[in-house]
Amino acid sequence: MPGARSGSAISRRRYHTFMDFWSEREAGFLEEGIIVPQKIYSARWEFGPEYKLSPVEFKINGRNGINIRTASSARALDGAQSIVNLPHKTQIKVRIHWPGYEPYETAVSIKPTAPSRGLTLREFAKKLTDMLRRFLLTYSKTPSTELGGDWAIQRYTNADVYLLRLEHVSTGSWQPVLSVDPWSLIPHSPT
């Protein structure tokens, strides 16, 4: 099975995210990849479902997810010129709860390059993937506290990580749904 490794028996079924992506996968919405399991961010004051904004999805040629290494040069981003519908603010807070690490949060500017037209999906994808690359670089120097180290950030390169969507988790806060290439979990012998 792709993504399985002898010894620790890693399987896609063991890993899930804070959203139920496996039921969506069965319906054909999720492509190959292992979802990075994250705890959902919980604010002191929760908003009701009527205030929750729709997720922002990232697809290339109809396939879920954009690779964070190549996203800024990806010309085939579906809906690249569409305007992202976010509240009228200048920034959002993005929160990542990567297993084995302290929660990470950072502000991401949502100012468009041309204010007269709004923030395009392509601009937003570039801002998010730039932030994700900085996150991986910063945490690659930090040891994981997770037993077994399956999610140690040092194991992954920018080419292994995909941004699937961004979920609205509280007022002003968003959390990315990330996946990793299952082949990145298999130890490779040098050629």
C-alpha positions in Angstrom: 0.0 0.0 0.0 1.5 3.4 -0.9 2.2 5.3 2.3 2.8 2.2 4.4 6.2 1.6 5.9 7.3 -1.7 7.4 8.0 -1.5 11.1 5.6 1.2 12.1 2.8 0.2 9.8 1.8 3.7 8.9 -1.5 3.7 7.0 -3.7 6.4 5.7 -6.6 5.2 7.8 -4.6 5.9 11.0 -4.2 9.5 10.1 -7.0 12.0 9.8 -7.5 15.7 10.2 -9.8 17.8 12.4 -12.4 17.5 9.6 -13.8 14.3 8.3 -12.0 14.1 5.1 -12.2 10.3 4.8 -15.9 10.4 4.1 -15.2 13.0 1.4 -12.4 10.9 0.0 -14.8 8.0 -0.5 -17.0 10.4 -2.5 -14.0 11.2 -4.7 -13.1 14.7 -3.4 -9.7 13.9 -1.9 -6.8 12.8 -4.1 -3.9 10.6 -3.0 -2.1 11.8 0.1 -2.0 11.6 3.9 -3.8 14.3 5.8 -1.7 16.0 8.5 -3.7 15.3 11.7 -4.3 18.6 13.5 -6.4 19.5 16.5 -8.9 22.1 15.5 -8.2 25.5 17.0 -10.7 26.5 19.6 -11.2 30.1 20.7 -12.5 31.1 24.1 -15.5 32.5 22.4 -16.9 30.4 19.7 -19.1 31.7 16.9 -22.2 30.0 15.7 -22.5 28.1 12.4 -24.2 31.1 10.9 -21.0 33.0 11.2 -18.7 30.4 9.8 -17.3 31.3 6.4 -17.0 28.7 3.6 -13.6 27.1 3.2 -11.2 28.3 0.5 -10.2 25.4 -1.7 -7.1 25.0 -3.8 -7.2 22.8 -6.9 -5.1 22.4 -10.0 -6.7 20.9 -13.1 -9.6 19.7 -10.9 -7.3 17.8 -8.5 -7.4 18.8 -4.8 -4.3 20.5 -3.4 -1.4 22.6 -4.5 2.2 21.8 -3.8 3.7 24.4 -1.5 7.0 24.4 -3.4 5.6 25.1 -6.9 2.3 26.9 -6.0 3.6 30.4 -6.8 4.5 29.4 -10.3 1.4 27.2 -10.9 -0.5 28.6 -13.9 -3.2 26.0 -13.8 -4.7 26.9 -10.4 -8.5 26.5 -10.9 -10.3 29.8 -10.5 -6.9 31.7 -10.2 -8.4 35.0 -11.1 -11.6 34.6 -8.9 -11.9 37.0 -5.9 -11.5 35.4 -2.5 -14.5 36.2 -0.3 -12.9 37.2 3.1 -14.1 39.7 5.6 -13.0 43.3 5.0 -9.9 43.2 7.0 -6.2 43.6 6.1 -5.0 40.3 7.6 -6.2 37.0 8.9 -4.6 34.8 11.6 -3.5 31.3 10.3 -3.0 28.6 12.8 -1.2 25.3 12.3 -1.2 22.5 14.9 1.3 20.1 13.3 1.6 16.9 15.5 4.6 16.9 17.8 5.0 20.7 17.8 3.7 23.7 19.7 0.8 25.4 17.9 2.0 28.0 15.4 0.1 31.1 14.5 0.9 34.0 12.2 -0.8 36.9 10.5 -1.2 36.7 6.8 -1.9 39.9 4.8 -5.0 39.7 2.7 -4.4 43.0 1.0 -4.7 42.6 -2.8 -1.9 43.9 -5.1 -4.6 45.9 -7.0 -7.2 47.0 -4.3 -9.7 48.0 -7.0 -10.3 44.3 -7.9 -9.9 42.4 -4.6 -7.6 39.5 -3.6 -7.4 36.8 -6.3 -7.1 33.1 -5.4 -3.7 33.1 -7.1 -2.4 35.9 -4.8 -3.9 34.3 -1.8 -2.4 30.9 -2.6 1.0 32.5 -3.0 0.7 34.3 0.4 -0.3 31.1 2.1 2.3 28.8 0.5 5.1 31.4 1.3 3.9 31.3 4.9 3.8 27.5 4.9 7.4 27.4 3.6 8.5 29.7 6.3 6.7 27.5 8.9 8.5 24.4 7.7 11.9 26.1 7.6 11.4 27.5 11.1 10.2 24.2 12.7 12.7 22.0 10.8 15.3 23.1 13.4 13.0 22.0 16.3 12.8 18.3 17.4 9.4 16.7 17.5 7.9 15.7 20.8 5.8 13.0 19.1 6.6 9.4 20.0 8.0 7.7 17.0 8.6 10.9 15.0 6.3 10.0 12.1 5.4 13.7 11.8 8.8 15.2 12.5 9.0 18.2 10.1 12.6 17.3 9.2 11.2 14.3 7.3 9.5 16.6 4.8 10.6 18.9 2.0 8.4 21.7 0.5 7.9 19.2 -2.4 6.2 16.8 0.0 3.5 19.1 1.4 0.2 20.2 -0.2 -2.3 22.8 0.8 -5.8 21.4 0.2 -8.0 24.1 1.7 -8.2 26.7 4.4 -10.9 26.3 7.1 -12.5 29.1 9.1 -12.1 28.0 12.7 -13.0 31.2 14.7 -13.5 34.9 14.1 -10.4 36.0 12.2 -8.7 32.6 12.5 -8.2 30.1 9.7 -6.5 26.7 9.7 -5.0 25.0 6.7 -5.8 21.4 5.8 -2.5 20.0 4.7 -1.5 16.6 3.2 1.8 15.0 2.6 2.9 12.8 -0.3 2.6 9.2 1.0 5.9 8.3 -0.6 7.7 10.8 1.7 7.1 8.4 4.6 8.9 5.5 3.0 12.6 5.3 3.7 14.5 5.4 0.5 17.9 3.9 0.0 20.5 6.1 -1.7 20.9 5.3 -5.4 
